[in-house]
Amino acid sequence: MEHLLHTGTLWRWTGGNGGSWHFITIDGEAGDALSGTALMRRLEKSIGGFGSLKVRARIGDSTFATSVFPSKELGWILPVKASVRKAEGIGEGDTIEVTLAV
């Protein structure tokens, strides 16, 4: 299992129905590593829907299972659910260090 460390800014996307979701963009070296893993999973035919990769993420003391999703414009995006944001006292615009186990 590969572990990646990345620091990024928490940002919010608002959908057409008024709902919003929070993400961290994973780019740079960590994004490149995810792209390499995705390529291998495609070859193995074990990639997730929408090209997603299942990961275990750690932010502060919170560890959670989720998926990262590829974005042509941004690299990879990691959703950060409300329970994690609340537990860690983080919000939109904060710089966050995240560890991903892929």
N, C-alpha and C positions, 0 to 999 in steps of 0.2 A: 504494500500500500504506500503510495506516494503522499508526502505531506508538503503543502505549499503555504508559504506565509505571504500575505499581501496587506497593504495599507491603502484604503480608499475612502472616499466620501460617501456617506449615506444620502441617497436622494430619493425623491418621491415622484411616482408617476400616478396621474389621476386619469381614470378611465371615463368613457363617455357616459356611464351610468352614475357617475358621482363617486364611485368607490376609488380608493387609492391604495397603492402598494409601495413598499420601501425596498430599495435595492442598493447593493454595492457593486460597482463596475470592477471586474477583475481583468486587468490588462497587463501590459509589460511582460516580465519574465513569467509570472504566474499564469497570465493569459496564454502565453505561448505554450507553456507546459500543458495546460488544459486542452489546447488545440491538438497537440501531439497525442494526448491520451484519447481524444475523440477520434482521431484518424485511426488509431489502433483498434478502437472499439467498432468503428465502421467495418474495418477489415475482418474483425471477428464476428460481425453481425450482432453485436451486443449493445449497440448505442440505444439510448432512450428516445421517446417521442420528441419531435421537434429538434432532434440533435442534442438533447439534454444529457448531462452526466450526473449520476447520483454521487453525492458527496456527504461527508460529515463535516460540519462547520463548527468552529469554536470562536466565540467572541466573548472576551472576558472569562467569566466563570460558566457561561452558557454554552452547551454543546447540543447540536440539533442535526437531524437528518433532513436533507432537502436535495434539490437538484440545481445545477447551474445551467443557464441557457445561453446559446450563442446569439450574438447580435452582430450584424454586418457593420453597424456604425460604432459599436462600443466595445467589442471584444466579447466578454462573457458577463452575464449578470447573475448575481446571487440575491434571491429574495430574503428579506429579514423580517420575520413575523413580529407582530405586536408584542407577544409575550417575551421575546428576546429583547426587544427595544426597551420594554418596561423594566425587565430584570436588570439590565445593564445601564439604565438611565441614559440612553442615547436617543438622538433625534436627527431629523433632517439637517444636513449640513455638517454634521460631526465627522471628524476623521476617525476611522475605525480600523483596528488591526484584526484581521481574521486569519485563522489557520484552517486550511481545507485538507481533508484526508480523502484522496481519490482512489 
